[in-house]
Amino acid sequence: VLALVPLDQYAEQPAALMEAVPGDPCVPVIWDEYKALLDAHGEDSQRIQMLERFAFYERAKKAYAVVATGETAIYANILLKKGVVQ
């Protein structure tokens, strides 16, 4: 997706992940993959926002587009804020 749709360069946090639910023993290793992908596409992986579960759902309700993949990792949901395509 990042090869075709750059992130918003003016947004403070153009990507958001759902925080692990408190008490959940799962370690979301997919987050490291996401950070590596962001870095590989010239995006700053340090600008990822972590959202509480229900805050993530509320923000996702306002999404313009949804891309469903075959990813099965837990906590693999990610919100991306599109920037200007040059």
Secondary structure, 3 states (H helix, E strand, C coil): CCCCCCECCCCCCCEEEECCCCCCCCCCCHHHHHHHHHHHCCCCHHHEEEECHHHHHHHHHCCCCCCCCCCCCCCCCEEECECCCC
